[in-house]
């Protein structure tokens, strides 16, 4: 973690927000890599169509589809 977190204030807030964003992006990249390796049968088992998977894999790593 960066040293600005120890100081408090707005710099610490921005630093923590940045670390959290990086963590989310890493997790989303990992999940998309797993999705890319799944077979159609595995996707069907978890309720994802091939078209949905392809759409998700085309998204940039920082983009997350809103839940709904």
PDB file of N, CA, C, O and CB in Angstrom:
ATOM      1  N   UNK A   1       0.855  -1.175   0.000  1.00  0.00           N
ATOM      2  CA  UNK A   1       0.000   0.000   0.000  1.00  0.00           C
ATOM      3  C   UNK A   1       0.896   1.231   0.000  1.00  0.00           C
ATOM      4  O   UNK A   1       2.031   1.170   0.472  1.00  0.00           O
ATOM      5  CB  UNK A   1      -0.970   0.002   1.226  1.00  0.00           C
ATOM      6  N   UNK A   2       0.405   2.328  -0.516  1.00  0.00           N
ATOM      7  CA  UNK A   2       1.242   3.518  -0.605  1.00  0.00           C
ATOM      8  C   UNK A   2       1.289   4.268   0.724  1.00  0.00           C
ATOM      9  O   UNK A   2       0.436   4.077   1.590  1.00  0.00           O
ATOM     10  CB  UNK A   2       0.731   4.439  -1.707  1.00  0.00           C
ATOM     11  N   UNK A   3       2.303   5.128   0.870  1.00  0.00           N
ATOM     12  CA  UNK A   3       2.524   5.848   2.124  1.00  0.00           C
ATOM     13  C   UNK A   3       1.449   6.888   2.406  1.00  0.00           C
ATOM     14  O   UNK A   3       1.281   7.299   3.555  1.00  0.00           O
ATOM     15  CB  UNK A   3       3.871   6.517   2.099  1.00  0.00           C
ATOM     16  N   UNK A   4       0.721   7.322   1.385  1.00  0.00           N
ATOM     17  CA  UNK A   4      -0.279   8.372   1.598  1.00  0.00           C
ATOM     18  C   UNK A   4      -1.430   7.898   2.481  1.00  0.00           C
ATOM     19  O   UNK A   4      -2.135   8.723   3.061  1.00  0.00           O
ATOM     20  CB  UNK A   4      -0.824   8.855   0.262  1.00  0.00           C
ATOM     21  N   UNK A   5      -1.634   6.588   2.593  1.00  0.00           N
ATOM     22  CA  UNK A   5      -2.713   6.062   3.420  1.00  0.00           C
ATOM     23  C   UNK A   5      -2.476   6.380   4.887  1.00  0.00           C
ATOM     24  O   UNK A   5      -3.430   6.603   5.632  1.00  0.00           O
ATOM     25  CB  UNK A   5      -2.853   4.555   3.223  1.00  0.00           C
ATOM     26  N   UNK A   6      -1.222   6.404   5.311  1.00  0.00           N
ATOM     27  CA  UNK A   6      -0.904   6.680   6.708  1.00  0.00           C
ATOM     28  C   UNK A   6      -1.205   8.125   7.100  1.00  0.00           C
ATOM     29  O   UNK A   6      -1.398   8.413   8.281  1.00  0.00           O
ATOM     30  CB  UNK A   6       0.551   6.374   6.973  1.00  0.00           C
ATOM     31  N   UNK A   7      -1.247   9.014   6.149  1.00  0.00           N
ATOM     32  CA  UNK A   7      -1.416  10.434   6.452  1.00  0.00           C
ATOM     33  C   UNK A   7      -2.865  10.829   6.700  1.00  0.00           C
ATOM     34  O   UNK A   7      -3.111  11.802   7.413  1.00  0.00           O
ATOM     35  CB  UNK A   7      -0.865  11.259   5.330  1.00  0.00           C
ATOM     36  N   UNK A   8      -3.807  10.128   6.153  1.00  0.00           N
ATOM     37  CA  UNK A   8      -5.212  10.488   6.302  1.00  0.00           C
ATOM     38  C   UNK A   8      -5.601  11.575   5.323  1.00  0.00           C
ATOM     39  O   UNK A   8      -4.784  12.006   4.510  1.00  0.00           O
ATOM     40  CB  UNK A   8      -5.500  10.939   7.724  1.00  0.00           C
ATOM     41  N   UNK A   9      -6.837  12.018   5.397  1.00  0.00           N
ATOM     42  CA  UNK A   9      -7.314  13.089   4.536  1.00  0.00           C
ATOM     43  C   UNK A   9      -7.673  12.615   3.144  1.00  0.00           C
ATOM     44  O   UNK A   9      -7.824  11.421   2.888  1.00  0.00           O
ATOM     45  CB  UNK A   9      -6.285  14.161   4.444  1.00  0.00           C
ATOM     46  N   UNK A  10      -7.803  13.573   2.263  1.00  0.00           N
ATOM     47  CA  UNK A  10      -8.255  13.271   0.910  1.00  0.00           C
ATOM     48  C   UNK A  10      -7.262  12.430   0.136  1.00  0.00           C
ATOM     49  O   UNK A  10      -7.661  11.617  -0.698  1.00  0.00           O
ATOM     50  CB  UNK A  10      -8.523  14.541   0.162  1.00  0.00           C
ATOM     51  N   UNK A  11      -5.960  12.611   0.398  1.00  0.00           N
ATOM     52  CA  UNK A  11      -4.946  11.815  -0.315  1.00  0.00           C
ATOM     53  C   UNK A  11      -5.099  10.337   0.036  1.00  0.00           C
ATOM     54  O   UNK A  11      -4.986   9.468  -0.828  1.00  0.00           O
ATOM     55  CB  UNK A  11      -3.511  12.307   0.034  1.00  0.00           C
ATOM     56  N   UNK A  12      -5.353  10.069   1.302  1.00  0.00           N
ATOM     57  CA  UNK A  12      -5.545   8.675   1.726  1.00  0.00           C
ATOM     58  C   UNK A  12      -6.809   8.096   1.094  1.00  0.00           C
ATOM     59  O   UNK A  12      -6.834   6.942   0.666  1.00  0.00           O
ATOM     60  CB  UNK A  12      -5.626   8.579   3.271  1.00  0.00           C
ATOM     61  N   UNK A  13      -7.842   8.908   1.046  1.00  0.00           N
ATOM     62  CA  UNK A  13      -9.094   8.455   0.437  1.00  0.00           C
ATOM     63  C   UNK A  13      -8.891   8.102  -1.038  1.00  0.00           C
ATOM     64  O   UNK A  13      -9.361   7.062  -1.499  1.00  0.00           O
ATOM     65  CB  UNK A  13     -10.178   9.536   0.577  1.00  0.00           C
ATOM     66  N   UNK A  14      -8.198   8.959  -1.769  1.00  0.00           N
ATOM     67  CA  UNK A  14      -7.925   8.693  -3.182  1.00  0.00           C
ATOM     68  C   UNK A  14      -7.039   7.468  -3.357  1.00  0.00           C
ATOM     69  O   UNK A  14      -7.241   6.668  -4.270  1.00  0.00           O
ATOM     70  CB  UNK A  14      -7.268   9.906  -3.834  1.00  0.00           C
ATOM     71  N   UNK A  15      -6.070   7.331  -2.485  1.00  0.00           N
ATOM     72  CA  UNK A  15      -5.163   6.184  -2.565  1.00  0.00           C
ATOM     73  C   UNK A  15      -5.927   4.880  -2.327  1.00  0.00           C
ATOM     74  O   UNK A  15      -5.758   3.910  -3.066  1.00  0.00           O
ATOM     75  CB  UNK A  15      -4.015   6.327  -1.539  1.00  0.00           C
ATOM     76  N   UNK A  16      -6.767   4.865  -1.291  1.00  0.00           N
ATOM     77  CA  UNK A  16      -7.556   3.660  -1.011  1.00  0.00           C
ATOM     78  C   UNK A  16      -8.511   3.355  -2.158  1.00  0.00           C
ATOM     79  O   UNK A  16      -8.664   2.197  -2.549  1.00  0.00           O
ATOM     80  CB  UNK A  16      -8.343   3.823   0.300  1.00  0.00           C
ATOM     81  N   UNK A  17      -9.153   4.385  -2.698  1.00  0.00           N
ATOM     82  CA  UNK A  17     -10.074   4.175  -3.820  1.00  0.00           C
ATOM     83  C   UNK A  17      -9.331   3.585  -5.020  1.00  0.00           C
ATOM     84  O   UNK A  17      -9.848   2.710  -5.715  1.00  0.00           O
ATOM     85  CB  UNK A  17     -10.758   5.505  -4.216  1.00  0.00           C
ATOM     86  N   UNK A  18      -8.116   4.075  -5.251  1.00  0.00           N
ATOM     87  CA  UNK A  18      -7.309   3.540  -6.349  1.00  0.00           C
ATOM     88  C   UNK A  18      -6.947   2.087  -6.142  1.00  0.00           C
ATOM     89  O   UNK A  18      -7.011   1.286  -7.075  1.00  0.00           O
ATOM     90  CB  UNK A  18      -6.051   4.352  -6.514  1.00  0.00           C
ATOM     91  N   UNK A  19      -6.566   1.741  -4.924  1.00  0.00           N
ATOM     92  CA  UNK A  19      -6.223   0.343  -4.628  1.00  0.00           C
ATOM     93  C   UNK A  19      -7.444  -0.557  -4.787  1.00  0.00           C
ATOM     94  O   UNK A  19      -7.334  -1.668  -5.304  1.00  0.00           O
ATOM     95  CB  UNK A  19      -5.654   0.213  -3.199  1.00  0.00           C
ATOM     96  N   UNK A  20      -8.600  -0.082  -4.346  1.00  0.00           N
ATOM     97  CA  UNK A  20      -9.815  -0.881  -4.496  1.00  0.00           C
ATOM     98  C   UNK A  20     -10.170  -1.066  -5.969  1.00  0.00           C
ATOM     99  O   UNK A  20     -10.571  -2.155  -6.379  1.00  0.00           O
ATOM    100  CB  UNK A  20     -10.983  -0.222  -3.751  1.00  0.00           C
ATOM    101  N   UNK A  21     -10.025  -0.017  -6.757  1.00  0.00           N
ATOM    102  CA  UNK A  21     -10.309  -0.112  -8.191  1.00  0.00           C
ATOM    103  C   UNK A  21      -9.362  -1.117  -8.851  1.00  0.00           C
ATOM    104  O   UNK A  21      -9.793  -1.936  -9.663  1.00  0.00           O
ATOM    105  CB  UNK A  21     -10.180   1.278  -8.868  1.00  0.00           C
ATOM    106  N   UNK A  22      -8.085  -1.056  -8.508  1.00  0.00           N
ATOM    107  CA  UNK A  22      -7.132  -2.016  -9.072  1.00  0.00           C
ATOM    108  C   UNK A  22      -7.499  -3.441  -8.693  1.00  0.00           C
ATOM    109  O   UNK A  22      -7.397  -4.350  -9.517  1.00  0.00           O
ATOM    110  CB  UNK A  22      -5.712  -1.702  -8.602  1.00  0.00           C
ATOM    111  N   UNK A  23      -7.921  -3.638  -7.464  1.00  0.00           N
ATOM    112  CA  UNK A  23      -8.339  -4.970  -7.018  1.00  0.00           C
ATOM    113  C   UNK A  23      -9.539  -5.480  -7.798  1.00  0.00           C
ATOM    114  O   UNK A  23      -9.580  -6.644  -8.195  1.00  0.00           O
ATOM    115  CB  UNK A  23      -8.664  -4.950  -5.537  1.00  0.00           C
ATOM    116  N   UNK A  24     -10.523  -4.600  -8.019  1.00  0.00           N
ATOM    117  CA  UNK A  24     -11.704  -4.990  -8.812  1.00  0.00           C
ATOM    118  C   UNK A  24     -11.295  -5.352 -10.228  1.00  0.00           C
ATOM    119  O   UNK A  24     -11.725  -6.375 -10.760  1.00  0.00           O
ATOM    120  CB  UNK A  24     -12.750  -3.853  -8.837  1.00  0.00           C
ATOM    121  N   UNK A  25     -10.462  -4.511 -10.844  1.00  0.00           N
ATOM    122  CA  UNK A  25     -10.046  -4.781 -12.214  1.00  0.00           C
ATOM    123  C   UNK A  25      -9.293  -6.099 -12.318  1.00  0.00           C
ATOM    124  O   UNK A  25      -9.490  -6.845 -13.278  1.00  0.00           O
ATOM    125  CB  UNK A  25      -9.180  -3.646 -12.734  1.00  0.00           C
ATOM    126  N   UNK A  26      -8.438  -6.399 -11.353  1.00  0.00           N
ATOM    127  CA  UNK A  26      -7.717  -7.679 -11.365  1.00  0.00           C
ATOM    128  C   UNK A  26      -8.692  -8.842 -11.259  1.00  0.00           C
ATOM    129  O   UNK A  26      -8.550  -9.844 -11.960  1.00  0.00           O
ATOM    130  CB  UNK A  26      -6.693  -7.740 -10.212  1.00  0.00           C
ATOM    131  N   UNK A  27      -9.696  -8.706 -10.369  1.00  0.00           N
ATOM    132  CA  UNK A  27     -10.683  -9.773 -10.204  1.00  0.00           C
ATOM    133  C   UNK A  27     -11.482  -9.963 -11.487  1.00  0.00           C
ATOM    134  O   UNK A  27     -11.713 -11.095 -11.912  1.00  0.00           O
ATOM    135  CB  UNK A  27     -11.627  -9.461  -9.030  1.00  0.00           C
ATOM    136  N   UNK A  28     -11.912  -8.844 -12.117  1.00  0.00           N
ATOM    137  CA  UNK A  28     -12.676  -8.952 -13.352  1.00  0.00           C
ATOM    138  C   UNK A  28     -11.848  -9.583 -14.466  1.00  0.00           C
ATOM    139  O   UNK A  28     -12.369 -10.383 -15.243  1.00  0.00           O
ATOM    140  CB  UNK A  28     -13.175  -7.580 -13.785  1.00  0.00           C
ATOM    141  N   UNK A  29     -10.569  -9.233 -14.552  1.00  0.00           N
ATOM    142  CA  UNK A  29      -9.688  -9.854 -15.552  1.00  0.00           C
ATOM    143  C   UNK A  29      -9.588 -11.353 -15.316  1.00  0.00           C
ATOM    144  O   UNK A  29      -9.654 -12.144 -16.256  1.00  0.00           O
ATOM    145  CB  UNK A  29      -8.283  -9.217 -15.515  1.00  0.00           C
ATOM    146  N   UNK A  30      -9.428 -11.736 -14.059  1.00  0.00           N
ATOM    147  CA  UNK A  30      -9.346 -13.157 -13.701  1.00  0.00           C
ATOM    148  C   UNK A  30     -10.638 -13.883 -14.090  1.00  0.00           C
ATOM    149  O   UNK A  30     -10.596 -14.959 -14.687  1.00  0.00           O
ATOM    150  CB  UNK A  30      -9.075 -13.319 -12.182  1.00  0.00           C
ATOM    151  N   UNK A  31     -11.785 -13.285 -13.748  1.00  0.00           N
ATOM    152  CA  UNK A  31     -13.056 -13.911 -14.071  1.00  0.00           C
ATOM    153  C   UNK A  31     -13.250 -14.048 -15.578  1.00  0.00           C
ATOM    154  O   UNK A  31     -13.775 -15.058 -16.047  1.00  0.00           O
ATOM    155  CB  UNK A  31     -14.197 -13.112 -13.470  1.00  0.00           C
ATOM    156  N   UNK A  32     -12.832 -13.044 -16.332  1.00  0.00           N
ATOM    157  CA  UNK A  32     -12.975 -13.116 -17.785  1.00  0.00           C
ATOM    158  C   UNK A  32     -12.028 -14.148 -18.387  1.00  0.00           C
ATOM    159  O   UNK A  32     -12.371 -14.811 -19.367  1.00  0.00           O
ATOM    160  CB  UNK A  32     -12.719 -11.745 -18.411  1.00  0.00           C
ATOM    161  N   UNK A  33     -10.835 -14.288 -17.804  1.00  0.00           N
ATOM    162  CA  UNK A  33      -9.936 -15.349 -18.281  1.00  0.00           C
ATOM    163  C   UNK A  33     -10.562 -16.720 -18.046  1.00  0.00           C
ATOM    164  O   UNK A  33     -10.476 -17.600 -18.902  1.00  0.00           O
ATOM    165  CB  UNK A  33      -8.561 -15.261 -17.573  1.00  0.00           C
ATOM    166  N   UNK A  34     -11.195 -16.901 -16.882  1.00  0.00           N
ATOM    167  CA  UNK A  34     -11.875 -18.169 -16.613  1.00  0.00           C
ATOM    168  C   UNK A  34     -13.019 -18.390 -17.599  1.00  0.00           C
ATOM    169  O   UNK A  34     -13.191 -19.489 -18.124  1.00  0.00           O
ATOM    170  CB  UNK A  34     -12.406 -18.201 -15.170  1.00  0.00           C
ATOM    171  N   UNK A  35     -13.788 -17.354 -17.842  1.00  0.00           N
ATOM    172  CA  UNK A  35     -14.895 -17.448 -18.785  1.00  0.00           C
ATOM    173  C   UNK A  35     -14.398 -17.842 -20.172  1.00  0.00           C
ATOM    174  O   UNK A  35     -15.039 -18.632 -20.865  1.00  0.00           O
ATOM    175  CB  UNK A  35     -15.651 -16.121 -18.852  1.00  0.00           C
ATOM    176  N   UNK A  36     -13.265 -17.295 -20.571  1.00  0.00           N
ATOM    177  CA  UNK A  36     -12.713 -17.595 -21.895  1.00  0.00           C
ATOM    178  C   UNK A  36     -12.306 -19.059 -22.039  1.00  0.00           C
ATOM    179  O   UNK A  36     -12.238 -19.578 -23.154  1.00  0.00           O
ATOM    180  CB  UNK A  36     -11.515 -16.707 -22.169  1.00  0.00           C
ATOM    181  N   UNK A  37     -12.038 -19.723 -20.922  1.00  0.00           N
ATOM    182  CA  UNK A  37     -11.603 -21.122 -20.988  1.00  0.00           C
ATOM    183  C   UNK A  37     -12.751 -22.113 -20.818  1.00  0.00           C
ATOM    184  O   UNK A  37     -12.554 -23.319 -20.967  1.00  0.00           O
ATOM    185  CB  UNK A  37     -10.559 -21.383 -19.930  1.00  0.00           C
ATOM    186  N   UNK A  38     -13.952 -21.616 -20.506  1.00  0.00           N
ATOM    187  CA  UNK A  38     -15.088 -22.511 -20.267  1.00  0.00           C
ATOM    188  C   UNK A  38     -15.632 -23.089 -21.565  1.00  0.00           C
ATOM    189  O   UNK A  38     -15.627 -22.431 -22.605  1.00  0.00           O
ATOM    190  CB  UNK A  38     -16.197 -21.772 -19.530  1.00  0.00           C
ATOM    191  N   UNK A  39     -16.098 -24.316 -21.487  1.00  0.00           N
ATOM    192  CA  UNK A  39     -16.772 -24.935 -22.630  1.00  0.00           C
ATOM    193  C   UNK A  39     -18.226 -24.482 -22.650  1.00  0.00           C
ATOM    194  O   UNK A  39     -18.724 -23.923 -21.673  1.00  0.00           O
ATOM    195  CB  UNK A  39     -16.677 -26.493 -22.567  1.00  0.00           C
ATOM    196  N   UNK A  40     -18.900 -24.726 -23.767  1.00  0.00           N
ATOM    197  CA  UNK A  40     -20.321 -24.362 -23.854  1.00  0.00           C
ATOM    198  C   UNK A  40     -21.143 -25.092 -22.796  1.00  0.00           C
ATOM    199  O   UNK A  40     -22.079 -24.525 -22.232  1.00  0.00           O
ATOM    200  CB  UNK A  40     -20.871 -24.678 -25.254  1.00  0.00           C
ATOM    201  N   UNK A  41     -20.796 -26.340 -22.529  1.00  0.00           N
ATOM    202  CA  UNK A  41     -21.525 -27.114 -21.521  1.00  0.00           C
ATOM    203  C   UNK A  41     -21.348 -26.497 -20.133  1.00  0.00           C
ATOM    204  O   UNK A  41     -22.301 -26.420 -19.357  1.00  0.00           O
ATOM    205  CB  UNK A  41     -21.047 -28.582 -21.517  1.00  0.00           C
ATOM    206  N   UNK A  42     -20.128 -26.058 -19.822  1.00  0.00           N
ATOM    207  CA  UNK A  42     -19.885 -25.420 -18.522  1.00  0.00           C
ATOM    208  C   UNK A  42     -20.640 -24.097 -18.413  1.00  0.00           C
ATOM    209  O   UNK A  42     -21.183 -23.766 -17.359  1.00  0.00           O
ATOM    210  CB  UNK A  42     -18.377 -25.185 -18.311  1.00  0.00           C
ATOM    211  N   UNK A  43     -20.667 -23.349 -19.511  1.00  0.00           N
ATOM    212  CA  UNK A  43     -21.415 -22.091 -19.505  1.00  0.00           C
ATOM    213  C   UNK A  43     -22.897 -22.352 -19.280  1.00  0.00           C
ATOM    214  O   UNK A  43     -23.557 -21.637 -18.527  1.00  0.00           O
ATOM    215  CB  UNK A  43     -21.205 -21.329 -20.823  1.00  0.00           C
ATOM    216  N   UNK A  44     -23.409 -23.380 -19.939  1.00  0.00           N
ATOM    217  CA  UNK A  44     -24.817 -23.724 -19.776  1.00  0.00           C
ATOM    218  C   UNK A  44     -25.109 -24.107 -18.325  1.00  0.00           C
ATOM    219  O   UNK A  44     -26.157 -23.747 -17.789  1.00  0.00           O
ATOM    220  CB  UNK A  44     -25.204 -24.875 -20.723  1.00  0.00           C
ATOM    221  N   UNK A  45     -24.195 -24.831 -17.691  1.00  0.00           N
ATOM    222  CA  UNK A  45     -24.373 -25.234 -16.295  1.00  0.00           C
ATOM    223  C   UNK A  45     -24.508 -24.038 -15.354  1.00  0.00           C
ATOM    224  O   UNK A  45     -25.230 -24.108 -14.359  1.00  0.00           O
ATOM    225  CB  UNK A  45     -23.206 -26.097 -15.855  1.00  0.00           C
ATOM    226  N   UNK A  46     -23.824 -22.953 -15.664  1.00  0.00           N
ATOM    227  CA  UNK A  46     -23.881 -21.768 -14.788  1.00  0.00           C
ATOM    228  C   UNK A  46     -24.832 -20.708 -15.328  1.00  0.00           C
ATOM    229  O   UNK A  46     -24.918 -19.613 -14.773  1.00  0.00           O
ATOM    230  CB  UNK A  46     -22.485 -21.165 -14.621  1.00  0.00           C
ATOM    231  N   UNK A  47     -25.548 -21.023 -16.406  1.00  0.00           N
ATOM    232  CA  UNK A  47     -26.579 -20.126 -16.911  1.00  0.00           C
ATOM    233  C   UNK A  47     -26.083 -18.995 -17.791  1.00  0.00           C
ATOM    234  O   UNK A  47     -26.686 -17.923 -17.826  1.00  0.00           O
ATOM    235  CB  UNK A  47     -27.307 -19.552 -15.784  1.00  0.00           C
ATOM    236  N   UNK A  48     -24.985 -19.227 -18.502  1.00  0.00           N
ATOM    237  CA  UNK A  48     -24.436 -18.203 -19.400  1.00  0.00           C
ATOM    238  C   UNK A  48     -24.492 -18.739 -20.820  1.00  0.00           C
ATOM    239  O   UNK A  48     -24.033 -19.849 -21.091  1.00  0.00           O
ATOM    240  CB  UNK A  48     -22.967 -17.816 -19.004  1.00  0.00           C
ATOM    241  N   UNK A  49     -25.051 -17.953 -21.722  1.00  0.00           N
ATOM    242  CA  UNK A  49     -25.074 -18.373 -23.125  1.00  0.00           C
ATOM    243  C   UNK A  49     -23.742 -18.025 -23.775  1.00  0.00           C
ATOM    244  O   UNK A  49     -22.987 -17.191 -23.275  1.00  0.00           O
ATOM    245  CB  UNK A  49     -26.252 -17.702 -23.891  1.00  0.00           C
ATOM    246  N   UNK A  50     -23.472 -18.670 -24.883  1.00  0.00           N
ATOM    247  CA  UNK A  50     -22.244 -18.391 -25.624  1.00  0.00           C
ATOM    248  C   UNK A  50     -22.228 -16.937 -26.088  1.00  0.00           C
ATOM    249  O   UNK A  50     -21.182 -16.290 -26.062  1.00  0.00           O
ATOM    250  CB  UNK A  50     -22.107 -19.345 -26.832  1.00  0.00           C
ATOM    251  N   UNK A  51     -23.373 -16.424 -26.510  1.00  0.00           N
ATOM    252  CA  UNK A  51     -23.457 -15.023 -26.954  1.00  0.00           C
ATOM    253  C   UNK A  51     -23.158 -14.066 -25.797  1.00  0.00           C
ATOM    254  O   UNK A  51     -22.455 -13.072 -25.979  1.00  0.00           O
ATOM    255  CB  UNK A  51     -24.857 -14.725 -27.542  1.00  0.00           C
ATOM    256  N   UNK A  52     -23.697 -14.368 -24.594  1.00  0.00           N
ATOM    257  CA  UNK A  52     -23.418 -13.533 -23.424  1.00  0.00           C
ATOM    258  C   UNK A  52     -21.928 -13.555 -23.079  1.00  0.00           C
ATOM    259  O   UNK A  52     -21.343 -12.528 -22.735  1.00  0.00           O
ATOM    260  CB  UNK A  52     -24.248 -14.006 -22.217  1.00  0.00           C
ATOM    261  N   UNK A  53     -21.327 -14.738 -23.176  1.00  0.00           N
ATOM    262  CA  UNK A  53     -19.907 -14.865 -22.870  1.00  0.00           C
ATOM    263  C   UNK A  53     -19.066 -14.057 -23.858  1.00  0.00           C
ATOM    264  O   UNK A  53     -18.138 -13.354 -23.460  1.00  0.00           O
ATOM    265  CB  UNK A  53     -19.484 -16.342 -22.893  1.00  0.00           C
ATOM    266  N   UNK A  54     -19.392 -14.159 -25.130  1.00  0.00           N
ATOM    267  CA  UNK A  54     -18.631 -13.403 -26.142  1.00  0.00           C
ATOM    268  C   UNK A  54     -18.764 -11.902 -25.921  1.00  0.00           C
ATOM    269  O   UNK A  54     -17.791 -11.157 -26.044  1.00  0.00           O
ATOM    270  CB  UNK A  54     -19.109 -13.765 -27.560  1.00  0.00           C
ATOM    271  N   UNK A  55     -19.985 -11.464 -25.592  1.00  0.00           N
ATOM    272  CA  UNK A  55     -20.198 -10.043 -25.315  1.00  0.00           C
ATOM    273  C   UNK A  55     -19.363  -9.595 -24.119  1.00  0.00           C
ATOM    274  O   UNK A  55     -18.740  -8.534 -24.159  1.00  0.00           O
ATOM    275  CB  UNK A  55     -21.689  -9.762 -25.057  1.00  0.00           C
ATOM    276  N   UNK A  56     -19.347 -10.389 -23.071  1.00  0.00           N
ATOM    277  CA  UNK A  56     -18.570 -10.040 -21.875  1.00  0.00           C
ATOM    278  C   UNK A  56     -17.072 -10.017 -22.174  1.00  0.00           C
ATOM    279  O   UNK A  56     -16.353  -9.159 -21.661  1.00  0.00           O
ATOM    280  CB  UNK A  56     -18.861 -11.034 -20.739  1.00  0.00           C
ATOM    281  N   UNK A  57     -16.604 -10.932 -22.981  1.00  0.00           N
ATOM    282  CA  UNK A  57     -15.173 -11.008 -23.295  1.00  0.00           C
ATOM    283  C   UNK A  57     -14.710  -9.865 -24.189  1.00  0.00           C
ATOM    284  O   UNK A  57     -13.519  -9.555 -24.222  1.00  0.00           O
ATOM    285  CB  UNK A  57     -14.860 -12.331 -23.963  1.00  0.00           C
ATOM    286  N   UNK A  58     -15.623  -9.238 -24.909  1.00  0.00           N
ATOM    287  CA  UNK A  58     -15.258  -8.091 -25.744  1.00  0.00           C
ATOM    288  C   UNK A  58     -15.130  -6.803 -24.939  1.00  0.00           C
ATOM    289  O   UNK A  58     -14.558  -5.827 -25.425  1.00  0.00           O
ATOM    290  CB  UNK A  58     -16.284  -7.902 -26.841  1.00  0.00           C
ATOM    291  N   UNK A  59     -15.646  -6.787 -23.735  1.00  0.00           N
ATOM    292  CA  UNK A  59     -15.616  -5.582 -22.911  1.00  0.00           C
ATOM    293  C   UNK A  59     -14.191  -5.305 -22.427  1.00  0.00           C
ATOM    294  O   UNK A  59     -13.423  -6.240 -22.197  1.00  0.00           O
ATOM    295  CB  UNK A  59     -16.578  -5.723 -21.708  1.00  0.00           C
ATOM    296  N   UNK A  60     -13.832  -4.023 -22.270  1.00  0.00           N
ATOM    297  CA  UNK A  60     -12.520  -3.704 -21.709  1.00  0.00           C
ATOM    298  C   UNK A  60     -12.442  -4.145 -20.242  1.00  0.00           C
ATOM    299  O   UNK A  60     -13.473  -4.270 -19.581  1.00  0.00           O
ATOM    300  CB  UNK A  60     -12.234  -2.189 -21.831  1.00  0.00           C
ATOM    301  N   UNK A  61     -11.254  -4.376 -19.742  1.00  0.00           N
ATOM    302  CA  UNK A  61     -11.092  -4.947 -18.402  1.00  0.00           C
ATOM    303  C   UNK A  61     -11.686  -4.073 -17.306  1.00  0.00           C
ATOM    304  O   UNK A  61     -12.076  -4.589 -16.259  1.00  0.00           O
ATOM    305  CB  UNK A  61      -9.632  -5.176 -18.118  1.00  0.00           C
ATOM    306  N   UNK A  62     -11.764  -2.764 -17.521  1.00  0.00           N
ATOM    307  CA  UNK A  62     -12.279  -1.877 -16.482  1.00  0.00           C
ATOM    308  C   UNK A  62     -13.798  -1.750 -16.527  1.00  0.00           C
ATOM    309  O   UNK A  62     -14.395  -1.132 -15.645  1.00  0.00           O
ATOM    310  CB  UNK A  62     -11.650  -0.510 -16.614  1.00  0.00           C
ATOM    311  N   UNK A  63     -14.419  -2.324 -17.539  1.00  0.00           N
ATOM    312  CA  UNK A  63     -15.859  -2.160 -17.728  1.00  0.00           C
ATOM    313  C   UNK A  63     -16.608  -3.326 -17.078  1.00  0.00           C
ATOM    314  O   UNK A  63     -16.270  -4.493 -17.280  1.00  0.00           O
ATOM    315  CB  UNK A  63     -16.205  -2.064 -19.237  1.00  0.00           C
ATOM    316  N   UNK A  64     -17.609  -2.988 -16.312  1.00  0.00           N
ATOM    317  CA  UNK A  64     -18.433  -3.995 -15.658  1.00  0.00           C
ATOM    318  C   UNK A  64     -19.887  -3.759 -16.049  1.00  0.00           C
ATOM    319  O   UNK A  64     -20.394  -2.642 -15.941  1.00  0.00           O
ATOM    320  CB  UNK A  64     -18.255  -3.953 -14.107  1.00  0.00           C
ATOM    321  N   UNK A  65     -20.547  -4.809 -16.501  1.00  0.00           N
ATOM    322  CA  UNK A  65     -21.949  -4.673 -16.881  1.00  0.00           C
ATOM    323  C   UNK A  65     -22.783  -4.476 -15.615  1.00  0.00           C
ATOM    324  O   UNK A  65     -22.619  -5.207 -14.639  1.00  0.00           O
ATOM    325  CB  UNK A  65     -22.438  -5.920 -17.687  1.00  0.00           C
ATOM    326  N   UNK A  66     -23.667  -3.497 -15.634  1.00  0.00           N
ATOM    327  CA  UNK A  66     -24.521  -3.288 -14.454  1.00  0.00           C
ATOM    328  C   UNK A  66     -25.418  -4.497 -14.224  1.00  0.00           C
ATOM    329  O   UNK A  66     -25.914  -5.111 -15.168  1.00  0.00           O
ATOM    330  CB  UNK A  66     -25.381  -2.013 -14.618  1.00  0.00           C
ATOM    331  N   UNK A  67     -25.612  -4.819 -12.969  1.00  0.00           N
ATOM    332  CA  UNK A  67     -26.489  -5.939 -12.639  1.00  0.00           C
ATOM    333  C   UNK A  67     -27.925  -5.485 -12.759  1.00  0.00           C
ATOM    334  O   UNK A  67     -28.263  -4.351 -12.419  1.00  0.00           O
ATOM    335  CB  UNK A  67     -26.202  -6.483 -11.219  1.00  0.00           C
ATOM    336  N   UNK A  68     -28.749  -6.360 -13.237  1.00  0.00           N
ATOM    337  CA  UNK A  68     -30.132  -5.943 -13.386  1.00  0.00           C
ATOM    338  C   UNK A  68     -31.027  -6.971 -13.870  1.00  0.00           C
ATOM    339  O   UNK A  68     -32.222  -6.724 -14.033  1.00  0.00           O
ATOM    340  CB  UNK A  68     -30.228  -4.838 -14.256  1.00  0.00           C
TER     341      UNK A  68
END
